[in-house]
Amino acid sequence: MDNKKIHISIFGGGNVATHLIKAFLKQPSIQLQQVYNRHIDKIKSFTHQTEITDNLKDIRPADIFILALTDDAIAGFSKKLSTFDTLTVHTSGSTNINALQTQRKGVFYPFQTFSKDKEVDFRQIPILVEAQNQDDLQILKNLAQKLSAHVIVADSNQRKALHVAGVFAANFVNHLYLQAAKILEENKLDFDLLKPLIMEVAHKIEQLHPKTAQTGPAIRNDQKTIEMHLKFLKNPEQKELYRILTQSIQKTYSHE
Amino acid sequence: MDNKKIHISIFGGGNVATHLIKAFLKQPSIQLQQVYNRHIDKIKSFTHQTEITDNLKDIRPADIFILALTDDAIAGFSKKLSTFDTLTVHTSGSTNINALQTQRKGVFYPFQTFSKDKEVDFRQIPILVEAQNQDDLQILKNLAQKLSAHVIVADSNQRKALHVAGVFAANFVNHLYLQAAKILEENKLDFDLLKPLIMEVAHKIEQLHPKTAQTGPAIRNDQKTIEMHLKFLKNPEQKELYRILTQSIQKTYSHE
């Protein structure tokens, strides 16, 4: 065992696990010791690069166990590792550190949407770490800094805040893209027409706070255009979203 | 008068007017004949590059008059040009072509949010054109193609659809960015943390339709996380937006 390397074992075979495995395999200072998954098929592609297993009895102590599991599975699965004194972390945004039933607990939360087939650049992805004492925190910071340029120490509440904020900025935003796409398609226009605008709006907040970046009929209190848009929209779902988001924008800026 | 050049006069001094003036001045095949604005101060910076005026009596016929005015001003102002048989266009997304009171009417709608201080690349901006006959339409297509690689012939209804879609994909999206920023700031986290995710979500729809790109607790029907997020959000405004957008996502995918 090469003592200079950080020895990691990963538990899980989903998107987060897969991306972490790939990232760790590229790091010469990290030894990916074992990968465990209940269904061996999902991790079989790593056979020649690391030791894979579907049997918990094979698991040996390491510097860090990473549980890249669904939120609901974390507590129950961690119990099975309670005999180890290996620092054990989960990778969940919305799960408290105390959900872990292991002796040493921590969190290693890479904040990004992972798709199985899309490569990610870990240097750009913020990683939030949490631990129960300074020594373990230092171990996690060391590991995170090998992958990312943006390592943040955050408690469970802050991690939850980032997760909720991500739902607004990613899932809800994507849902609005979908409404826009539907409106265009119903009117025989290509969704491609919107792409330059979408990129412009995303780029804008690199320089401007979204509070300052707002434009459009709602912030201008252009009631005539708002009424015309509401009349134009036939889909009750879209009508309601338009009304509520317009009201919310108007409320935000009416106090100024 | 050089007959090979398209002769344009622009009326207006706002963001759209300013960006069009700058773009036309760069085109050797376009002659920017005159720029009119009620307040001469707003167009004074173009003194050495074109003829500027605040007096309608100075206006001479051209190939195209471009009225880059607010929606409400279009009809009234166009009346003052009714003696000209110059093809006259407005630049509005949500105004019917028939709002114009001129002899020859058209629309020249560059689809983008313009900020005064930010340069735009017109080649990437879709321009929607409309006219009352094929000859005038051809004149507008010629002009639009000199600026943009994406020229689309669209009627007033399609233009309105694109404008409404833009409100969803730009103004409402930016409002969700703002909610995310507020949630982070209240929890002493930097808004910068979200920027890689925001760019990733915007880039994703270049390859995937937003219908396919959706992720998160709502589409997974992860009721436990949704409840936890709603409990976490203290601001009633954010609570309502979270609830309604989550419901809307769930409705969208429940029929499958």
Contacts between the chains, C-beta under 8 A, distances in Angstrom:
chain1	res1	chain2	res2	distance
A	71	B	222	7.8
A	71	B	224	7.5
A	71	B	225	6.8
A	72	B	224	7.4
A	94	B	225	5.5
A	94	B	228	6.1
A	94	B	229	7.5
A	111	B	193	6.7
A	111	B	196	8.0
A	111	B	197	6.7
A	112	B	196	6.5
A	112	B	197	6.0
A	112	B	200	6.5
A	113	B	197	6.8
A	113	B	200	6.3
A	113	B	201	7.1
A	113	B	204	7.9
A	113	B	215	5.4
A	115	B	204	7.8
A	124	B	196	4.9
A	125	B	196	6.1
A	126	B	193	4.9
A	126	B	196	7.0
A	150	B	193	7.3
A	152	B	189	7.6
A	152	B	193	7.1
A	154	B	189	7.0
A	157	B	187	6.8
A	158	B	187	5.1
A	158	B	188	7.0
A	158	B	189	5.7
A	160	B	228	7.5
A	160	B	229	7.9
A	160	B	232	5.7
A	161	B	183	5.5
A	161	B	184	6.3
A	161	B	186	7.3
A	161	B	187	3.7
A	161	B	189	6.2
A	161	B	232	7.3
A	162	B	184	6.7
A	162	B	187	7.8
A	162	B	189	6.0
A	162	B	193	6.3
A	162	B	194	7.8
A	163	B	229	7.6
A	164	B	183	5.8
A	164	B	229	4.9
A	164	B	232	5.8
A	164	B	233	6.6
A	164	B	242	7.8
A	165	B	179	7.7
A	165	B	180	4.0
A	165	B	181	7.7
A	165	B	183	4.3
A	165	B	184	5.2
A	165	B	189	7.9
A	165	B	194	6.1
A	166	B	180	7.3
A	166	B	194	6.9
A	166	B	197	5.9
A	167	B	216	5.6
A	167	B	217	6.7
A	167	B	218	7.8
A	167	B	229	6.5
A	167	B	242	7.3
A	168	B	176	4.9
A	168	B	177	7.8
A	168	B	179	4.8
A	168	B	180	4.3
A	168	B	183	7.1
A	168	B	238	7.9
A	168	B	241	7.6
A	168	B	242	7.5
A	169	B	176	6.2
A	169	B	177	5.8
A	169	B	180	4.0
A	169	B	194	5.2
A	169	B	197	6.1
A	169	B	198	5.4
A	169	B	201	7.3
A	170	B	197	5.5
A	170	B	198	7.5
A	170	B	200	7.8
A	170	B	201	4.7
A	170	B	215	7.3
A	170	B	216	6.8
A	171	B	214	6.7
A	171	B	215	6.3
A	171	B	216	3.4
A	171	B	217	7.5
A	171	B	218	6.2
A	171	B	219	7.4
A	171	B	245	8.0
A	171	B	249	7.0
A	172	B	176	5.1
A	172	B	241	7.6
A	172	B	242	7.9
A	172	B	245	4.5
A	172	B	249	7.9
A	173	B	173	5.0
A	173	B	176	5.3
A	173	B	177	7.5
A	173	B	198	7.6
A	173	B	201	5.8
A	174	B	201	5.8
A	174	B	204	7.7
A	174	B	205	7.5
A	174	B	210	5.3
A	174	B	213	5.6
A	174	B	214	5.4
A	174	B	215	7.8
A	175	B	210	7.6
A	175	B	214	6.8
A	175	B	218	8.0
A	175	B	245	6.0
A	175	B	248	6.4
A	175	B	249	5.2
A	175	B	252	7.4
A	176	B	168	4.9
A	176	B	169	6.3
A	176	B	172	5.1
A	176	B	173	5.3
A	176	B	176	7.1
A	177	B	168	7.8
A	177	B	169	5.8
A	177	B	173	7.5
A	177	B	205	5.6
A	177	B	210	4.0
A	177	B	213	7.8
A	178	B	210	4.1
A	178	B	211	5.7
A	178	B	214	7.2
A	178	B	252	7.1
A	179	B	165	7.8
A	179	B	168	4.8
A	180	B	165	4.0
A	180	B	166	7.3
A	180	B	168	4.3
A	180	B	169	4.0
A	181	B	165	7.7
A	181	B	209	6.7
A	181	B	210	5.5
A	181	B	211	7.4
A	183	B	161	5.5
A	183	B	164	5.7
A	183	B	165	4.3
A	183	B	168	7.1
A	184	B	161	6.3
A	184	B	162	6.7
A	184	B	165	5.2
A	186	B	161	7.3
A	187	B	157	6.8
A	187	B	158	5.1
A	187	B	161	3.7
A	187	B	162	7.8
A	188	B	158	7.0
A	189	B	152	7.6
A	189	B	154	7.0
A	189	B	158	5.7
A	189	B	161	6.2
A	189	B	162	6.0
A	189	B	165	8.0
A	191	B	209	7.3
A	193	B	111	6.6
A	193	B	126	4.9
A	193	B	150	7.3
A	193	B	152	7.1
A	193	B	162	6.3
A	194	B	162	7.8
A	194	B	165	6.1
A	194	B	166	6.9
A	194	B	169	5.2
A	195	B	205	7.2
A	195	B	206	6.3
A	196	B	111	8.0
A	196	B	112	6.5
A	196	B	124	4.9
A	196	B	125	6.1
A	196	B	126	7.0
A	197	B	111	6.7
A	197	B	112	6.0
A	197	B	113	6.7
A	197	B	166	5.9
A	197	B	169	6.1
A	197	B	170	5.5
A	198	B	169	5.4
A	198	B	170	7.5
A	198	B	173	7.6
A	198	B	202	5.4
A	198	B	205	6.8
A	199	B	202	5.7
A	199	B	203	7.9
A	200	B	112	6.5
A	200	B	113	6.3
A	200	B	170	7.8
A	201	B	113	7.1
A	201	B	169	7.2
A	201	B	170	4.7
A	201	B	173	5.8
A	201	B	174	5.8
A	201	B	202	7.7
A	202	B	198	5.4
A	202	B	199	5.8
A	202	B	201	7.7
A	202	B	202	3.8
A	203	B	199	7.9
A	204	B	113	7.9
A	204	B	115	7.8
A	204	B	174	7.7
A	205	B	174	7.5
A	205	B	177	5.6
A	205	B	195	7.2
A	205	B	198	6.8
A	206	B	195	6.4
A	209	B	181	6.7
A	209	B	191	7.3
A	210	B	174	5.3
A	210	B	175	7.6
A	210	B	177	4.0
A	210	B	178	4.0
A	210	B	181	5.5
A	211	B	178	5.7
A	211	B	181	7.4
A	213	B	174	5.6
A	213	B	177	7.8
A	214	B	171	6.7
A	214	B	174	5.4
A	214	B	175	6.8
A	214	B	178	7.2
A	215	B	113	5.4
A	215	B	170	7.3
A	215	B	171	6.3
A	215	B	174	7.8
A	216	B	167	5.6
A	216	B	170	6.8
A	216	B	171	3.4
A	217	B	167	6.7
A	217	B	171	7.6
A	218	B	167	7.8
A	218	B	171	6.2
A	218	B	175	8.0
A	219	B	171	7.4
A	222	B	71	7.8
A	224	B	71	7.5
A	224	B	72	7.4
A	225	B	71	6.8
A	225	B	94	5.6
A	228	B	94	6.1
A	228	B	160	7.5
A	229	B	94	7.5
A	229	B	160	8.0
A	229	B	163	7.6
A	229	B	164	4.9
A	229	B	167	6.5
A	232	B	160	5.7
A	232	B	161	7.3
A	232	B	164	5.7
A	233	B	164	6.6
A	237	B	248	6.0
A	237	B	251	6.7
A	237	B	252	7.9
A	238	B	168	7.9
A	240	B	244	7.2
A	240	B	248	7.9
A	241	B	168	7.6
A	241	B	172	7.6
A	241	B	244	7.2
A	241	B	245	7.6
A	241	B	248	6.2
A	242	B	164	7.8
A	242	B	167	7.3
A	242	B	168	7.5
A	242	B	172	8.0
A	244	B	240	7.2
A	244	B	241	7.2
A	244	B	244	5.8
A	245	B	171	8.0
A	245	B	172	4.5
A	245	B	175	6.0
A	245	B	241	7.6
A	248	B	175	6.4
A	248	B	237	6.0
A	248	B	240	7.9
A	248	B	241	6.2
A	249	B	171	7.0
A	249	B	172	7.9
A	249	B	175	5.2
A	251	B	237	6.7
A	252	B	175	7.4
A	252	B	178	7.1
A	252	B	237	7.9
